Amino acid sequence: MKLKNLGLSSGLKITAKSWLILNAKTGEILSSQQEHERREIASITKVMTAYTAIQIINNLNIDIKQSKIETSHEAASIKGTTAELAKGDVLSLVDMLHGMLLPSGNDAAYALAEYFGLILLELGLKSQYKMVDPIQIFLHEMNKTAKSIGMTKSNFASPHGLKNCFNKSSAIDLAKLSIEVMKCPLFADIVKKQSYECIGQDINENVKKFIWFNTNKLLAKGFNGLKTGITPSAGPCLLSSYVDDQVQITMVLLSCKTPDHRWTETLKMKDWTIKVLLKTKDTNSLHKVGKEEKCKRDKSVGKKKDKRVSV
C-alpha cells in the first residue's frame, strides 16, 4: 500500500522526536512529525523479526506447533528484556514467537534468528549469502524483506533491537511494516494477547512452564497491538494499532520523553484521529482539509518573512 501524507495539523503536544498517525484502512498519514528521520527503534525491531520469520514459515509451509527450537548458550546469554529462557530450553516455534513478542524476549528473538538462519543455510543458500553465520543470514533476509515492502529508511543489524547505531528505521517505514504484518493472522493473534502460558522442556527434558505478560499496556483499552520498545539510545518507543467498528488506526511514537508518555500520547492521538475521521468521513474532504491547512501555514510563513523584511 502506497502511503499518502495529508499533513493535517493535530495541535497535539507530542514529546516524541518522530511520530505518525495513519488511517490504516486507506493508507493516509493524517498527521506526523519527522516521519522520515532514521532512528534507533529498540524492540520494535522484533516486529520485523516476526514478519520475516512468518514469511519463511508460509513459504516453506512450516508447522509452527510441531517444529521445536532449542535455546543456544548465545541466545540465553542475551541481556535486556527476556522470556526467561535458559540454555537447552526447548519450545515450539509458535511458543517462541509469543516469547519474543509479549515479554519482548531478546533471548527468544535471537533463538528465532538462529533457527531460521540455519533453515536458510540448509536450503543451499550459503553461496547466495556468502556467509555461514545463521544470525547474519537471517539479518540479510530481514533487510531484503524490508526492502520488498518499501521500507527505504531502514537497516536491521540485530533481531532484537538492543543498542546498535546501525539498527535503524523511521516512523513512515514502521507504518508500512504495520500494514503488512497485521495482515498476517498469526502475528495479529499473538500481539493482541495480554498474557500467554505454554509448556516446554529444559536441558534435562523436564517439563518447564512459561508465563508471559505483554509489555503493551494499551491492550486493555481497545488496542490490538503492536509492540513496545525502549533503550537508552532509542528512548521510549511504541508502535500501536487501534481498531473498532468505524476506524482502523496505526500510531508510531519514537523517542518519547518518558516511558509513560508512550501511553498518554498514543491515547491522545487516537482520540484526535477518531474525531477527525468521524467528522470528515470521506477521503476527498480530508484531502481538502489538508490542502486548506497547508495553504494557511504557507501564508503564515509568508507573513513572517514579510515582517522580517519590513523591519
N, C-alpha and C positions, 0 to 999 in steps of 0.2 A: 504493500500500500504506500503510495506517494503522499507524504505529509505536506499540508499547505498551512502556512502561518497567517492567521487572520490579524494578529497584532493588536488584540483588544487590550485596553488599559484596565487592569483589575482594581487598582487602587489599594491593593493589599500590601501590608508591610511584611515582607518575607526576608528573613535573615540569611537564607541560603545564598551562596555565591552564584549558583546556577540553578534554575528551576524552570519547570514547564508544566502546562496544563493541556491535556489532549482529549478531544472528543474521540474516543476510541471507535465509535460507530462510523464516523466519517473520515477520520484521519486528519482532522483540522486541529491545529495548535491554536488554542483560544488566546493564551497569554503566556509570556515567557521572558526570561532574562538570562543572557549569556548562555543560551542553549547550545551553541556550537563550541563553547570552550572545552578543551580537553582537560580532564581532571582525574585524579585517582578516585575510584568508586568503591573501595573496600569490598565487603562481602556481597555487594550487588553483582560482583563478578560471577558468583555461583549461579546466577540465572543463566549466564552464557554457558557455564559448565553443564548445567542441566539440559539446556536446549541442544547443545552439541551431542550430549550423551543420548538424548531421546531420538535425534536424527539417526544416529548409528543403530539404536535399538530397532527403530522402524525399518530402516534399510536392510538390516540383517535378520529381521524377524526374531529377535532375541526374547526368550521367555523371562520376564522380569521377576517372576516368583521362583522359578526353578534355578536360575543362574545364581551362583554364590560368589561372593567376594571375600577374600581373606585379607585382613588388615596387616600391612607390612610394618616393619620397625620404623621406617621413614614416615609412613602415614600416622602412626600412633605417636610419633615424636613431634608432630607439628604443634606449634604453640597457638595461643589465642582461643577463640570460642571453639567448643568441642562437642562431639557426640559421645564422648566418654569411651572411645574405642581403645583397646589395648592390643599389643602385638599378638597376632594369631586369632583375634576375634573374627568370626565368620558370620556374615549377614547375607540375606538375599539382596539382589540388585534393587528391588523396589524399596526394601527397608533402608538400604544405604542412601538412596535418593532422599528419603524422608530425613535421615540423619544429617544430610547436608543442608536441606532447605528449611527445616523447622528450628533446630537449635543453632543453625549456622555452623555446623561442624566443619572446621578446617581439615580435620583428620579424615572425615568422610569424603570431602571434595578431593583430597589427594589420593585416597584409595580408589575413587571412581576414575580419576585421570589415569592412574596406573593401569587399572583394569581395561579401560577402553584403548589406551595406548598400546597395550600388549595385543589386543584383538586386531588392531590395525596392522601391527607388525607381523602377526601370524598370517594375515591375509596376503602377505607377499608384497607389502608396500614399502619395505625397507629401502629399496633402490629409489623409490619416488621421494621419500623424505630425506634420504641421505643421512640418517641418524638412527641410533638404536635405543636411545633413552625413551621409554614409554611416555614420560611426562612431556618431553619436548614434542613427541609425535602428536599427542593429544592437543597441546597448545597450538601446534600448526593447524590442526583440524578446527579448533575454536576460531582462529583468525580467518581461516578460509570460509567457515560458516558465517561469521560476522560480515565478511565482505559480500557474501551472496545475498544478504538481506539489506544491503545498502548502508551498513554501519561504517561510514568513511572516516570517522574521527576516532576509531577505537583500535587499540592494540592490547592483546591479552598476553601477559607474561607469567601468570600463575593461575591455577584453577580455583584458588580460594580468596584472593584479594588482599592478603597481608601486604604491608608496606612494600611498594615496588614502584619506582619512578617510571618504569616502562609499561606498567599496567594501568592504562587509562581509557576513558571513554568520554562521552558527552551526554547531556540531557536529551538531546534530539536523537542520538543513537540508541539510548536506552528506551526511548519512546517507541522507536521502530522495533526493537527487540521485544518489548512488552506485547505489542500487537501480535507478533508471530508466535511467541511462546505460549500466550494464553489460548491460542488455537489448539494446543496440544492437550487433550483430555487428561493425560497422566499428570502433567505439570499443574494444570489448573486444579485438579483434585487434591494434589499434595499441599499446595500453598494456601488453600483456604482452611486447612485444618488447624485448630488451636493446640492440639496435642496428638500424640501417636505412641502406641505401645507395640513392641514386637519382641520376638524371641530369637536369639542367635546362639552361637556356641563360642566358648572361649578356647584358648590354645590347647586345653586338655579335653576338648569335646564335651565339656559340661554345659548344661543349659545356662544361658545368660539372658536376663531380661533387660530391656531398654525402655525407658520412658522419656520422651522428648516433648518440650513445650515450644511453641512458635514464638520467636522474638518479636513478631509483629503485633503490637498492642491494639491495632485498629480493627482486627478481625471481629471483635465483639460489637463493632459499631457499623456494621453493614458492608465492610470491605471484604474482598475475596482474594487478596494477595497484595503485593508480590514478595518483596524482600527488603530487609533492613541491611545496614552496613555502617561500620564505624571503625576508623583507625585514627591515630594522631595526625597523620598526613592527609587523609581524605576528609576527616571531620565526620560528623553525623550525617548519614545519607538515608534516603528512603525512596524506593520505587513502589508505588501503590496503585491498586485498582479498586474502583468502586462501581457497583452495578445495582440498579433497581429496575422497576418496570418501565422507567422512562429514559434513563440515561446510562451511559457506559463511559466512565472517565478514567484516564490514566494520569497520574501525577508523579513528577520527578523532583526530588529535592537533593541537591549535592552540597555538602559542607554547610550545614546549619550551624547556628550559634551554639546551641546545646542539644543533647540527645532529645530532650522533651520538646524542643521546638519542632522536631520532625512530626510529632503527633498533632500539636496545636495548629501548625501552619498547614498541614495537609487537610485538616478538618475545615479550616477557613477557605482553602482553595476549593474544596468540594462544595461547600455551601454557596460560594460565589458562582461556581460553574452551573450548579443546578438552577439558580436564579436566572442566569443568562440563557441557558438552554430552554427553560420553560417559558420565559418571557418572549424569546425570539426563536420560535420553533423551526422556521425554515432556513435553509442554508443561505439563500440569497439575501435574506435580511441580515444575517450575521456578517456576510461579506460587506454589505452596505454600511453597517455599524463600524466595522473595522476600517473601511476607507474614510469614513467621516472622522473617526478619531485620529487617523494618521494625518488627515488634512489639518485638523485643529492643532496637532503637535507641530506640524511643519510651519503653520502660520505663527505659532507661539515662538518658535525658534527664530523665525524671520524678524519678528518684532524686537526680540532681544538683541539681534545683530544690528538692527537699525538704531536702537537706543545707544548701543556702544559707539557707533559711528558718529552720531549727533553730538555725543559728549566730547 
